[in-house]
Amino acid sequence: MPVRKAVIPAAGLGTRFLPASKAVPKELVTVVDRPIIQYTVEELLRAGITNICIVSSPGKESLTHHFSSNAKLESALEDKGKTDLLEEVKRLQDMADIYSVMQNQPLGLGHAVWVAREHVEDEPFAVLLPDELMDPAGNLVGEMVETFDDRGACVVAVAQVPREEINLYGSIDVDDQSAETMWVNSVIEKPDPDTAPSDLALIGRYVLEPDIFDVLGKLDPGAGGEIQLTDALNVMAERGRLVAKRYRGRRWDAGTKQGFLEATVALAADHPEFGPDFRNYIRQFA
Ligand code: G1P
């Protein structure tokens, strides 16, 4: 069955991003010229996935507004003859089929994915964490879907991180860490750097079989007292049904202030319209 659906967990409080995320959900904070969540949706479109379920939480209803129609704005742009902007605004509501479900209690990432089960139904699906911004020039999810089709197993994307940072991530145990695609023996959430099975970190991109919902529904709380997606992945690994695909492209953790700033500078410098001027501008800070 083709991968047609995706889940974007976006229910968190964004505490690492305060004060910016106090009144505005962090996923709606702008990087260069669009909110973070638009990058996530555009990444899915590059992989041909257009049925997207955003998991939000009370107070974050505005997340889907970015993708719904705004008649007042559209007629104002039309009256002023601003056709380019009008097209851009309309593109946002036509680009994908956006749905939303509520996670009413902050019980963890695994629980956030689980609340989307009735939307996903019995189909394979992708999960993308919007904090992780991937290079818009790449198509990691598209490549993961190919791996999913080839191997007939769940797929996670991993990247090498400095060992002292592995405790911020899920980490995988594999036989050959140098391979591009690896069968995973086990996965552990936020391991101690001294005992971590590898320095290969989960980077928030997953292509999953729908039976992961049965596993998620039976999990006990794990690291941090939360229902962890990583623990469900570990069950899949034990069943010999988890593959990791290495990502070598650029990525930024836009959920941290430093990562957000780095994403802003890198993506502004690459921007086709104002990138060249921006590059000149930032030379003075080198
Ligand atoms: C989540 C996942 C973790 C993954 C990380 C990627 O952690 O639980 O396995 O490595 O995203 O950014 P969080 O950053 O929400 O603590």
Boltz pocket constraint, residues with backbone or C-beta under 6 A from the ligand:
constraints:
  - pocket:
      binder: B
      contacts: [[A, 109], [A, 129], [A, 131], [A, 132], [A, 168], [A, 169], [A, 170], [A, 171], [A, 189], [A, 190], [A, 201], [A, 202], [A, 203], [A, 204], [A, 229], [A, 230]]
      max_distance: 6.0
